[in-house]
Amino acid sequence: MNLKPFLILILLLSVSIHAQNADDKEFEILNKSKQWQLQFQDSGTKNWQTKWFLDGLQANIKNTKAGMLFHAGAKAGTDTDHAVLWTKKSFKGNLKIEYNFTRKDSATKWAIILYLQATGIGVAPYVEDISKWNPLREIPAMKTYFSNMKALHISYASFENDNNDSKKDYIRVRQYPVISGQNFNTTTEIPNPFFETGLFKTEENYTITVIKTSEKLYFKVIGKNTSKLFCWSLKNQPSLLEGRIGLRQMASRSALYKDFSVYTMKHDIHF
């Protein structure tokens, strides 16, 4: 009997478990750090326009006792019906974001995205302060963002555009902008994506915690009967030092957001 393949498999599993345990430990240290300072807080129950501004003319946003209900336009696959909600405030350095998320649609296509520390690329008219070119995003076509912004992109509760299976969701991280002449799908992605997560079921509440340092991105999701941590290395990516946070919903997607909080660090922590 050839034991070599079996031993290799055991070794790979052991390495994977060790890496996961290290990620869990690092996340907990960061999450519990006393260096975090609250910079932004929105329960979602009061007028959203006080702290946010909107890209997209077809979106509908309603503040309720349960939180902020955000509907993109109804026409799936239509640029005019995409929507992005941006914080008016910008955030510098290491970030920690916490919020409650409830998916309200039953779509099997299109993405929901969290943008981190977004700025313009700095070439007119796409200056660093994205609020200076809001009119250029009244139609929130994806290309406008990934070609003209510097940002991290976390897609979650998301599906491929030709998908019909409600179980085939994904979580994926990208960094903008796409390199001129290159392909968005192949050159913006940060390894590795996660598929069929079993998360983000319609009408179920999930608590999301995102921590971004200069070297790593953590995305933790806690649901009714589950807790999962996802991680990506940022070591080989261009640094993002400051910018706004955005909530993108592609056309036909809708969700409820509650108790959205953003923290920055007094002093950066490195591992």
N, C-alpha and C positions, 0 to 999 in steps of 0.2 A: 504493500500500500504506500503510495506517495503522499507523505504528510506535508510536503513543502507548500502546496497551495493553501492547505488548511492553516498552517502556521503563519503564512503571510496574511491571510484574512484576519486571524486573531490579532496579529501585530497592528494591522491597519485599524481595527476596531478599538484597540487599546489606545492608540495615538489619538483617534477621534474623540474618545471619551475623555481623555486627559485634556485635550484642547477645549472641549465643551466645559469641563469643570473649571479650567482656568478662566474662560470667558465669564462664567457665572460668578466667580470670585471677584474678578475685576469689575464687573457690572455692579455688584453689591457694594464694593468699596466706594465706587464713584457715586452711586445712587444715594448712599448714606452720608456722603461727605458734608461737613459743616461749612465748606467753602461756597456752597450754592447761595446765591442771592436772588430773591424773587424780583423779576423785572416787568412781568406782564401777567395779568390775571383777568379772565372773563368767564363768568358763570354761564353765559349764553342766554340768560333770561332777560337781559336789558338791551336797549337799542344797539344793534351791531355796528352801526355807522360811527359810533363814538371811538371805536378802537380799530376798525378795519376799513378797507376800501375794496371795491369789486371790479374785476375785469369780466365783461360779458353782459350783454343787454337783455338776455333771455332768462337769466337766473332769477330765482325767487328765494328770498331769505326771510325767515320769520322767527322772531324770538318768542319762546313759549316757556312755561314753568318747567318743562322737562329739559330745556336747552335750546340751542340754535339749530333750527331746521333749515337745511341748505339743499335746495333743488337746482340742479343745472337745467338747461332747456330740455324740452321733451324730444326733439328730433335727433335720434341717435346717429352718430357719424357725421354730424354737421358742425363745421367750425363755429358758426354763429351761436350755437347752443352750448358750447363748452363754457366753463366759468372758473375763475380763480378769485379767492378771497385772501387779501393780503393784510398783514399787520401794518398799522401806520408806523409802528416803532421798529427800529433796527436793533440787532443784537450782535455783540462782539465777543469773540473768543469761544471757549468751551460752552456748550449748550446742554440744557436739560429741559425737555418738554414733556408735560403730562396732560392727558385729557381723556375723557370718556367719549367713546365712539359707538354709535349704533347705526348700522346699515339699514336704510329704509326701503331700498329697491330690491328687486329680485332678478336683476340683470345677470346675464352670463357673458356679456361683452363689455369692453372698455374699462378704463382705469380710474382709480381714485389715487391722488398723489399728494404727498407732503413735500413742500419745497423748503429747503434750509438755506439761510444766509444768502438770499438772492440779491444780486446787483446787476446793472447793465454792464456790458463788456467795455464800456468807456469810450466807444467810438460813436460820435454823433450820427443819428439822433438817440442812440441807445446809451445814454449817459448812465453813470453808476446809480444815481437815485432814480429808481424805476417809476416813482410817482411823477417824474418830469415828463414821462412819455406814456402816460395812461391812455390817451386817445388812440395810440397805435395798437392797443390791446383790447379795444372794444369788441373786436372779433378775436377771440382768444385761441387762434390756431396754434397748435403745438410748435410749429416751426419758428414762430416768432420768439418763443421762449428758449428753445434749445440752441438756436442760432445766435441769439443776441443777449443772453444772460449767463452769468456765472452763478451756479447754484448746485446744491445736492438735491436729488430727486429720489424719494422713496415711494414706490407704487405698492399698494396693498389693497386687499379686497378687490383685486383687479383680475381681468381676464383678457386673453388675446381677442383681437377684434373679429375673428371668425369662429369663436368658440360657442358651443351650445350646451356644454356640460357644466352644471352648477358646482361640481366638485373640483374643476380644474382651474382654481385660482392661482395667483402667484404673488410673491413679494420680491421686488427687484430694486436695486439701487443704481442710479446713474449720476454722472457729473457733467454739467454743461460748462462751456458751449461745445457743440460738436466741432471738430476740426474741419476747417474749410476744405471742401472736396471729399470729405470722408462720409461714412454712413452712420446715421444716428443709432441704428439698432446694434451695430457691431463695435462702435468706437466709444460710445458714452457709458456703456455698462461696466460697473465695478463687480468683479466676481465675488460671490456666486449667487445666482437667484435661487429661490425656494418655491417649490410647486406643491399643489394639493395640500395645503397647510391644515385644512379642517377648521380654519378660523373664519370669523366675520360672517356668521350666519345672519340672515335677515331678521331684524327685530331683537337681536341679542346684544346686550351691552358688553363692551370690552374696554378695559383700561389700558391705554397705550403709554409707554414711557420710552422716550428717545433720548439718548445721550450721544453727543458728538464731541470728540476731542480732536486734536491735530492728527492723531494716528489711527483712530478707530471710531466706528459708528455702531451703536447698539440700538436694537429695536425690540422692546419687550412687550408682549401682549398677554394680558390676563383676562380670561373669560370665566364663565360660570363653572366649568369643570376642567379648565385647562390653563396652563401657564407655559409660554414658549419664549425663548430668547434667540434672536437672530443677530449676527455680527458680520461686519465687513471691515477689511483693512483699508485705511486711507493713506498709508505710508507712501505709496507711489503716485498719489494724486496731487494736483496743484492745491495750494493752501487756500481755504476760504476763511477770511478773518472776520467779516462783518456783513450783515445784510438782513433782509426781511424774511419772515416766515409766511408761506402761502399754502392754502388749501385748494387744490384743484379737483374739480369733478368734471369728467368728460360728459358730453351730452347724454342725457337719460339717467345719469347717476344721482343718487340723493342719500343724505345721511344726517344724523343728529349729532351735534358736538356739544359737550358740556364740560364745565370746569377746566378750561384751557389755560394752562400756566406755563410760563417760560422763565427759566433761571439762567443766569450766567455765573461764572466763577470769579472769586476774588483773585485767586492765583491758580494757574493751570496745574493740573496733576498729570504726570507722565508715568508710564510703566516701562 
